Amino acid sequence: MKSELKTILVPTDFENPSIEAIDYAADICKRIDGNIILLHILETRGIVDEFLNIGDNLVKITEKAKEKLWELGESIRKKYPEINIETRVERGKPYQKILDMAQELNPRMLILGENHQGKQVQKHLGSTVYHVTLKSPAPVLTLKNHYNKMAQKIVVPLDLTKEHKRKLYSAIAYAKNYNAEIHLVSVLIGGIKMEESRIYKKLNDAHKTLKENGIQSSCELYEYSKEVAPYQRVLQYAHKIDADMILVMTHKEGFTYDNYIGAFAHHIINQSDIPVLSLTSSASKVDLNHFLKGFVDPIGIFKT
């Protein structure tokens, strides 16, 4: 079953953050004539659960979950009657089932309501968010707070890696489709003068490309500071301009980096109060040409 990037997949555990995520998905679907698939996973942890959840007991648990999910879908349909909403109940490890569904459905986006709690909340992502943002074949949007509209002012941190082009390309596609602003930001490496730095040129080239494509944008380059880490600077900048989304790449390409989320992205996802749209290397390779009609590349930053 393959969609044409019209499907938004929203896993829900029936807690408030995941229910808020459905409203966010509906806002997107209204703009793209899309559909929502609500997914609930009955979590299994081992042989004890397998033993307890057999026979009639398993049937009852499954039917109760289906009923609850259907009721949630009905409440959303009343608010958004023009949007098609499907429901699915699966059984297994939540993050693995979410990834399986993403592979099967080829969704435009996954939206996760993050309700991770505890003493280590500033250091560790919730297990499901961690694994899904690490391996998802589609972009993943994480939400922590209440947002009743989709992002219109996006912060895009840029660096000197090859992946910055894919991130920028994805941001342009989002901005052109949803009439959003893009605000580029980066931080200098210590000891390098701003005008002599490579990132200064990259920021300015990217900014020129955005303007040539009619995208409202800005760019900001901060001096290096021992007191403020780059991710903290990005979060401060997002707060300063009242942004409503940050776009990050979760990890670099290559064998060495495929088994963890990079520290910068990890901190942004975990500590941001606004939604974060994260792209894995595979998610950033999705063909976006049909979203970019009339796109121009006057400086040729995507040709090399």
KOLSE-712625 format. One line per 2 residues: their letters; for each residue x negated, y negated, z of C-alpha. Coordinates in nm, 3 decimals, padded with zeros to 5 digits. Example, Ala and Ser with C-alpha at 12.3 -4.5 7.8 and 13.67 -1.06 7.14 Angstrom:
residues 2
as	-01.230/00.450/00.780  -01.367/00.106/00.714 .
This chain:
residues 304
mk	00.000/00.000/00.000  -00.172/-00.322/-00.114 .
se	-00.037/-00.672/-00.075  -00.129/-00.975/-00.285 .
lk	-00.258/-01.161/00.019  00.097/-01.240/00.127 .
ti	00.098/-01.037/00.447  00.009/-01.162/00.795 .
lv	-00.062/-00.881/01.040  00.020/-00.965/01.403 .
pt	-00.059/-00.701/01.669  00.148/-00.758/01.981 .
df	00.139/-00.624/02.337  00.457/-00.824/02.418 .
en	00.256/-01.072/02.628  00.293/-01.446/02.565 .
ps	-00.030/-01.501/02.366  00.065/-01.240/02.107 .
ie	00.421/-01.372/02.085  00.282/-01.723/02.025 .
ai	00.074/-01.571/01.746  00.394/-01.470/01.566 .
dy	00.513/-01.831/01.551  00.178/-01.931/01.406 .
aa	00.208/-01.654/01.147  00.558/-01.771/01.057 .
di	00.430/-02.123/00.991  00.180/-01.983/00.742 .
ck	00.437/-01.753/00.580  00.676/-02.042/00.516 .
ri	00.407/-02.207/00.305  00.300/-01.902/00.105 .
dg	00.632/-01.716/00.077  00.469/-01.441/00.280 .
ni	00.577/-01.170/00.519  00.484/-01.063/00.871 .
il	00.410/-00.716/00.997  00.441/-00.681/01.373 .
lh	00.228/-00.401/01.512  00.243/-00.246/01.858 .
il	00.001/00.025/01.963  00.073/00.280/02.233 .
et	-00.273/00.306/02.380  -00.428/00.647/02.453 .
rg	-00.744/00.679/02.659  -00.810/01.050/02.684 .
iv	-00.690/01.397/02.767  -00.485/01.289/03.071 .
de	-00.278/01.055/02.856  -00.245/01.326/02.594 .
fl	-00.112/01.563/02.859  00.132/01.314/03.011 .
ni	00.261/01.186/02.678  00.378/01.509/02.519 .
gd	00.719/01.635/02.418  01.025/01.439/02.527 .
nl	00.816/01.195/02.726  00.623/01.085/02.417 .
vk	00.945/01.051/02.217  01.102/00.834/02.486 .
it	00.796/00.609/02.515  00.775/00.569/02.138 .
ek	01.145/00.496/02.094  01.137/00.241/02.375 .
ak	00.844/00.064/02.211  01.020/00.064/01.873 .
ek	01.333/-00.080/02.031  01.139/-00.354/02.208 .
lw	00.946/-00.440/01.892  01.266/-00.448/01.685 .
el	01.424/-00.687/01.938  01.117/-00.911/01.915 .
ge	01.143/-00.903/01.536  01.511/-00.995/01.554 .
si	01.438/-01.295/01.776  01.184/-01.417/01.520 .
rk	01.422/-01.353/01.227  01.681/-01.580/01.389 .
ky	01.426/-01.861/01.399  01.283/-01.791/01.051 .
pe	01.556/-01.617/00.844  01.368/-01.679/00.519 .
in	01.067/-01.469/00.629  01.059/-01.092/00.588 .
ie	00.945/-00.924/00.911  00.853/-00.556/00.937 .
tr	00.768/-00.362/01.252  00.530/-00.073/01.308 .
ve	00.454/00.132/01.620  00.131/00.333/01.619 .
rg	-00.053/00.540/01.876  -00.425/00.539/01.954 .
kp	-00.703/00.294/02.038  -00.565/-00.057/01.975 .
yq	-00.865/-00.198/01.792  -00.906/00.110/01.574 .
ki	-00.539/00.113/01.472  -00.552/-00.259/01.396 .
ld	-00.856/-00.205/01.174  -00.688/00.093/01.004 .
ma	-00.381/-00.118/00.930  -00.591/-00.403/00.799 .
qe	-00.765/-00.164/00.562  -00.432/-00.019/00.447 .
ln	-00.242/-00.346/00.403  -00.511/-00.583/00.275 .
pr	-00.352/-00.873/00.467  -00.420/-01.239/00.411 .
ml	-00.504/-01.271/00.778  -00.483/-01.104/01.120 .
il	-00.367/-01.316/01.412  -00.460/-01.208/01.764 .
ge	-00.322/-01.365/02.080  -00.610/-01.350/02.328 .
nh	-00.511/-01.293/02.689  -00.843/-01.162/02.822 .
qg	-00.873/-01.238/03.194  -01.121/-01.175/03.474 .
kq	-01.439/-01.305/03.637  -01.649/-01.247/03.326 .
vq	-01.405/-01.412/03.085  -01.664/-01.675/02.984 .
kh	-01.921/-01.407/02.895  -01.720/-01.124/02.743 .
lg	-01.448/-01.108/02.481  -01.158/-00.871/02.532 .
st	-01.236/-00.529/02.384  -00.971/-00.548/02.111 .
vy	-01.069/-00.900/02.001  -01.437/-00.806/02.004 .
hv	-01.404/-00.496/01.786  -01.150/-00.644/01.545 .
tl	-01.342/-00.967/01.485  -01.660/-00.764/01.441 .
ks	-01.530/-00.523/01.174  -01.214/-00.663/01.017 .
pa	-01.198/-00.659/00.634  -00.970/-00.966/00.655 .
pv	-01.008/-01.303/00.833  -00.910/-01.295/01.201 .
lt	-00.751/-01.589/01.381  -00.770/-01.581/01.761 .
lk	-00.527/-01.788/01.971  -00.541/-01.862/02.342 .
nh	-00.303/-02.149/02.395  00.032/-02.262/02.262 .
yn	00.015/-02.401/01.909  00.335/-02.465/01.719 .
km	00.174/-02.567/01.390  -00.098/-02.431/01.170 .
aq	-00.436/-02.597/01.148  -00.469/-02.922/00.954 .
ki	-00.809/-03.036/01.086  -01.080/-02.771/01.060 .
vv	-01.431/-02.780/01.204  -01.685/-02.586/00.997 .
pl	-02.030/-02.543/01.156  -02.301/-02.506/00.891 .
dl	-02.652/-02.364/00.918  -02.937/-02.262/00.689 .
tk	-02.831/-01.900/00.635  -02.697/-01.771/00.304 .
eh	-02.361/-01.707/00.471  -02.289/-02.082/00.501 .
kr	-02.186/-02.085/00.134  -01.923/-01.816/00.189 .
kl	-01.796/-01.994/00.497  -01.771/-02.322/00.308 .
ys	-01.602/-02.153/00.011  -01.342/-01.999/00.242 .
ai	-01.286/-02.334/00.414  -01.230/-02.503/00.078 .
ay	-00.975/-02.238/-00.020  -00.790/-02.289/00.310 .
ak	-00.797/-02.669/00.279  -00.672/-02.675/-00.080 .
ny	-00.388/-02.435/-00.006  -00.271/-02.593/00.319 .
na	-00.369/-02.956/00.257  -00.609/-02.950/00.550 .
ei	-00.911/-03.163/00.640  -01.261/-03.017/00.673 .
hl	-01.511/-03.157/00.923  -01.866/-03.028/00.878 .
vs	-02.102/-03.020/01.174  -02.452/-02.896/01.251 .
vl	-02.739/-02.942/01.496  -03.103/-03.016/01.412 .
ig	-03.386/-02.787/01.510  -03.618/-02.952/01.760 .
gi	-03.891/-03.180/01.629  -03.749/-03.235/01.278 .
km	-03.646/-03.581/01.162  -03.288/-03.597/01.041 .
ee	-03.357/-03.732/00.691  -03.635/-03.475/00.635 .
sr	-03.435/-03.172/00.742  -03.293/-02.910/00.505 .
iy	-02.964/-02.900/00.695  -02.921/-03.275/00.641 .
kk	-02.929/-03.219/00.264  -02.698/-02.916/00.286 .
ln	-02.443/-03.111/00.488  -02.447/-03.401/00.245 .
da	-02.421/-03.173/-00.061  -02.130/-02.988/00.096 .
hk	-01.960/-03.316/00.187  -01.995/-03.443/-00.172 .
tl	-01.843/-03.119/-00.303  -01.546/-03.152/-00.070 .
ke	-01.482/-03.510/-00.179  -01.509/-03.415/-00.548 .
ng	-01.235/-03.159/-00.486  -01.006/-03.413/-00.325 .
iq	-01.044/-03.272/00.026  -01.038/-03.518/00.315 .
ss	-01.359/-03.452/00.503  -01.644/-03.578/00.719 .
ce	-01.984/-03.453/00.831  -02.178/-03.491/01.154 .
ly	-02.538/-03.390/01.233  -02.651/-03.391/01.595 .
ey	-03.003/-03.424/01.727  -03.153/-03.123/01.903 .
sk	-03.101/-03.116/02.279  -03.242/-02.882/02.542 .
ev	-02.946/-02.963/02.766  -02.667/-02.887/02.517 .
ap	-02.659/-02.560/02.322  -02.549/-02.579/01.955 .
yq	-02.221/-02.395/02.022  -02.143/-02.640/02.303 .
rv	-02.208/-02.929/02.067  -01.963/-02.782/01.815 .
lq	-01.696/-02.738/02.083  -01.752/-03.096/02.202 .
ya	-01.724/-03.222/01.845  -01.400/-03.030/01.790 .
hk	-01.259/-03.190/02.104  -01.384/-03.535/02.002 .
id	-01.202/-03.534/01.667  -00.898/-03.350/01.805 .
ad	-00.949/-03.055/01.567  -00.703/-02.767/01.562 .
mi	-00.923/-02.487/01.424  -01.290/-02.379/01.404 .
lv	-01.414/-02.150/01.127  -01.709/-01.918/01.202 .
mt	-01.893/-01.622/01.054  -01.912/-01.343/01.311 .
hk	-02.247/-01.196/01.213  -02.516/-01.199/00.948 .
eg	-02.537/-00.940/00.676  -02.769/-00.644/00.699 .
ft	-02.809/-00.332/00.906  -02.971/-00.512/01.198 .
yd	-02.673/-00.738/01.256  -02.376/-00.515/01.182 .
ny	-02.321/-00.391/01.536  -02.267/-00.710/01.728 .
ig	-02.108/-01.050/01.701  -02.373/-01.322/01.679 .
af	-02.421/-01.520/01.999  -02.305/-01.849/01.842 .
ah	-01.977/-01.701/01.711  -01.926/-01.507/02.034 .
hi	-01.942/-01.826/02.243  -01.718/-02.019/02.005 .
in	-01.448/-01.748/01.998  -01.463/-01.696/02.373 .
qs	-01.475/-02.054/02.492  -01.276/-02.249/02.234 .
di	-00.940/-02.384/02.349  -00.824/-02.414/01.988 .
pv	-00.773/-02.134/01.733  -01.086/-01.981/01.581 .
ls	-01.080/-01.826/01.234  -01.358/-01.570/01.213 .
lt	-01.495/-01.405/00.900  -01.702/-01.090/00.881 .
ss	-01.935/-01.053/00.585  -01.681/-00.828/00.411 .
as	-01.390/-01.065/00.480  -01.583/-01.357/00.331 .
kv	-01.637/-01.163/00.007  -01.265/-01.151/-00.075 .
dl	-01.203/-01.302/-00.419  -01.062/-01.650/-00.356 .
nh	-01.066/-01.772/-00.716  -00.685/-01.760/-00.746 .
fl	-00.666/-01.998/-00.446  -00.909/-02.244/-00.603 .
kg	-00.747/-02.362/-00.925  -00.921/-02.673/-01.050 .
fv	-01.219/-02.627/-00.817  -01.531/-02.820/-00.920 .
dp	-01.891/-02.768/-00.809  -02.067/-03.088/-00.925 .
ig	-02.394/-03.026/-00.740  -02.402/-02.653/-00.809 .
if	-02.424/-02.546/-00.445  -02.241/-02.219/-00.519 .
kt	-02.453/-02.128/-00.821  -02.766/-02.026/-00.633 .
